[in-house]
Amino acid sequence: MGGEAEKLISNLNRFIPSKVKENEGDLVLIDEAHRIGKTSNNQFTPREHRTDMPQIDQIIRFAKTSVFFIDDMQNIRSLEIGSVELIRETAKKFNCSIDEITLETQFRCMGSNNYLSWLESTLGYSQERLMLSKTEKFDFKIFDTPEDLYAVLLEKEKMGKKENPKKGNFARLVAGFCWPWSQELDEKGELVKDVKIGNFSMPWETHDKIKPPTGYAKWFEWAYKPEGIKQVGCIYTAQGFEFDYIGVIVGDDLIYNPEKSKLEADIKATSDPMLKRNKENFEKHVKNIYRVLMSRGMKGCYVYFTNKETEKYFKSRLEGFDVSHEKQPFKQLVEEFVKKTFRVPILGMAPCGNPFYAEENTEGYIDVNATKIKSGYNYFVLRASGDSMNLAGIEDGDLVLCRQQIKAYSGDRVVSLLGDNVTIKMYNKKGGRRILLPKSTNKSHMPITPEEGDTVQGVVQEIL
């Protein structure tokens, strides 16, 4: 972002009274406000900057307007005391006017409020017993072994990289902090595989006291560097990030008590020294941790439970859950996925002003392999006519698989509706003007400038 932007971004320790004046700032934006602490003092704070003023008081005192983005259910440490109620009461103390806005949904979890409500209900945040629908658009699965879970994540990472080589975090595996975190390499100079479940073993993200061996990332790079897929992350490296698919190992720190018909936390199972400090809030923090981890996925969440009673409880909250597919070996699961097909319509040229996707314009259907279908999109197929795009890989008579979308970027091969005519061209935008470019050995084809009302109907994904 550049050196100038550094002045605008800070941690929460910047607002101590000895450094800033009251109302010195016009506006302060506090993200992850649940991380507000009791104090800004730490072991590195000089004596002249130490203060008894609570951190929340310092923040509100500093700015004329303070905006807090907060989720009380993301509080995971005893030293973090940020809450809606704390902010509200402190604002009243400073005679501030208060406006509260609830963000009703999010982009994670396919924007599914149903999944988030189900997850919170299942974890015990409410007494309401919700079932996860079989038609839920967010892909939630429970696996019998961590090996199968990890194998599916590797496949998702591989498929994601093929579609978008520049991105490096399509899938990640995380776990509850139920295994020790080694601070040294083993005798071979390799990371210790601390997370062990039967024959399964993987290393945590690299400890900050270790120089990562070749092929591994530092702990703070785990979430976004491609090497992160080879290590298990935890709440401290996953919180604040999102991935297409998240795999979660739920450890023995969260177990289902069938006698009490409720989930309980077991402090003896944790290896997290931070969580052990606050026995009173341990269960709340553990549930918050798994709520965060199980909502990091944009498209799906895959889970393995070390405690089988906990697994059975979660399965009981899935509508019509069928465990038969999970008994199959991973190879068979992949083979079945590869064999699966989707029925995609072949569209005509929208004559007489009919809507492009109208039934009248459907000439037939074609079965397309599931590996070619991206989650969250509708698809259609067009039969190419002419040679205006032969240098872009589209020949006369080709069947072209297209994702239905109205937004395009320069360099996309797009399907555009120009009046009643459909054309496939390269999309370009310069100085706010849209241009449709041919890419052909036939120089008679000319660029097209779309008129008002002309629209993009889809983006070419591949030739069938």
C-alpha positions, 0 to 999 in steps of 0.5 A: 500500500506504500509508506504513506498508508502506514500512517493510517493503519495501526494496532490498538496500542496507539491511542494511549493518552500520553501519545494522542489528544482527546478528539485528535482524530476525526474517524477511527475504524476498528476491525476485529473489535472483539480483540480490544484488551483490558489495557494497552500496557505490555512488557515493552511499554515505557514507564512514561506511556503506561496508563490505567485507562482501559483500552476501549476508553483510549480509542473512543477518547481519541476520535470524534467518530469511532466505528467498531466492526465486532462479532462477540462470538469471535472472542477466543482469549481471556485477554480480549474483552471487546464486546458490543456491551462494553463498547455501548457502555463506554460510549455512554460514559463519554456522552457519545451518540450511538448507532448500531447496525447489524450486518445480516450476512457475509460472503463466506459460507456461500452467503448462507445464513441457514448454515451459520444459524445451524452451526451456532444452534448445533454448538449450543449458542441457542436452545433452538434445534435446527437441522441442516437441509439436504439442499443446503448450498454450502458444501458441508461434509463429515469424514470418517478419517483425517486421511480422506479429509486431507485427500479431498482438500488436496484435490480441491487445491489442485483443481483451484490452482489449475483454474487460477494459478496466481492464487495460493489458498484454495483449501486449508486444513485446521484443527483445535489446539489439542496437540503440542506445537514443537519449537524445534526441528527434528533430528533430520532438520524437518518439521515435527509432525505434531498432529497425530491421529492413528496413522495420520500425522502432519506438522502445525504451521511453522513455529516463530522460533523455527526457520522454515525448512525448504518448501514450507512457509512461516507461520504468518504466511501459512494462510496465503502461500501455497506451501500452507496446504502441507501444514495444519493451521490453528485459530491464531493463523486462520482467523481473519482469512477465508478459503474456498474450502476449509477442513477442520479437525475437531479435537477432544477439547469439544465432546458431546455428553449424551447424559446431559445431551449437550456439548462440553469442553474438556480443558485437559485436552487442550495444548493451548497455554492461552486457553488454560489461563481462564477456566471460567470461560474455557468452554465459551472460547472453545466453541467460539474457536470452532465456530470461527474455523467452521465458517472460514470456507467460501464454498465448503467445510469438511470435518473430522471428529476425534471424538465419535460421540461428538461426530454422532451428535453433529450427524444427528443434526443433518437432515437425511444424513446418509453415511454410506458415501463416507464408507467409500475409499477416497479413490472411489469418491473421486471416481464417482465425482469425475463420472457425475454430469450436469445437464446444460442447455444449448441456447440459440440466438435469441431472435425476435427479442426473446430473453436470452435464457428463455425456454424458447431459445433452448435448442437442446441439452448436453451432459457436461462433466462435473469437473468442468462446473464451478460451484455457484454458477449457472451454465449454458452452451453455444455453438460457435459460428464463423472464424472471428475467434479462431486465434482465441481457440474457438473454431466454427462449429465448436460447442462453447461452455459458458458461465452465466454472468454479466460482469467481465474483465479485459481479456475475457472471452465473452458472450454479448447480446447486441440487440437480437444478435449474439456474438463471442468476442474478446472483452476490453475496456479502455477509458470507461468504454467497452470494446469487443475485439475479434481475434482472428486470422481473417482481418475483415472482422472489425472491433465492435463498440456496444451500444446502450442496452447491449449486455454481457451474458456470460464468459467462455470457460472452455471448448467442449 
